[in-house]
Amino acid sequence: MEIIQNQFRSSWDDNEETKPDAIDLQMLKEIEEDPECHEKIP
């Protein structure tokens, strides 16, 4: 992650933070409720 942040620092800084929309919230809810999303794969 550090390489990406250093390599593309200016483009990261230009991105505006936005609030999640209905689709984002739905995906987050599904991730929280799906037990398979919390399993670690070796």
CNS distance restraints for C-alpha pairs under 8 A (distance, minus, plus):
assign (resid   1 and name CA) (resid   5 and name CA) 6.19 0.50 0.50
assign (resid   2 and name CA) (resid   6 and name CA) 6.05 0.50 0.50
assign (resid   3 and name CA) (resid   7 and name CA) 5.86 0.50 0.50
assign (resid   4 and name CA) (resid   8 and name CA) 5.87 0.50 0.50
assign (resid   4 and name CA) (resid   9 and name CA) 7.75 0.50 0.50
assign (resid   5 and name CA) (resid   9 and name CA) 5.19 0.50 0.50
assign (resid   5 and name CA) (resid  12 and name CA) 7.25 0.50 0.50
assign (resid   8 and name CA) (resid  12 and name CA) 6.30 0.50 0.50
assign (resid   9 and name CA) (resid  13 and name CA) 6.22 0.50 0.50
assign (resid  10 and name CA) (resid  14 and name CA) 6.31 0.50 0.50
assign (resid  11 and name CA) (resid  15 and name CA) 6.66 0.50 0.50
assign (resid  20 and name CA) (resid  24 and name CA) 5.40 0.50 0.50
assign (resid  20 and name CA) (resid  25 and name CA) 6.33 0.50 0.50
assign (resid  21 and name CA) (resid  25 and name CA) 6.30 0.50 0.50
assign (resid  22 and name CA) (resid  26 and name CA) 6.10 0.50 0.50
assign (resid  23 and name CA) (resid  27 and name CA) 6.21 0.50 0.50
assign (resid  24 and name CA) (resid  28 and name CA) 6.25 0.50 0.50
assign (resid  25 and name CA) (resid  29 and name CA) 6.15 0.50 0.50
assign (resid  26 and name CA) (resid  30 and name CA) 6.23 0.50 0.50
assign (resid  27 and name CA) (resid  31 and name CA) 6.19 0.50 0.50
assign (resid  28 and name CA) (resid  32 and name CA) 6.21 0.50 0.50
assign (resid  29 and name CA) (resid  33 and name CA) 6.20 0.50 0.50
assign (resid  30 and name CA) (resid  34 and name CA) 5.96 0.50 0.50
assign (resid  31 and name CA) (resid  35 and name CA) 7.99 0.50 0.50
assign (resid  31 and name CA) (resid  37 and name CA) 5.94 0.50 0.50
assign (resid  32 and name CA) (resid  37 and name CA) 7.49 0.50 0.50
assign (resid  34 and name CA) (resid  38 and name CA) 7.48 0.50 0.50
assign (resid  35 and name CA) (resid  39 and name CA) 6.96 0.50 0.50
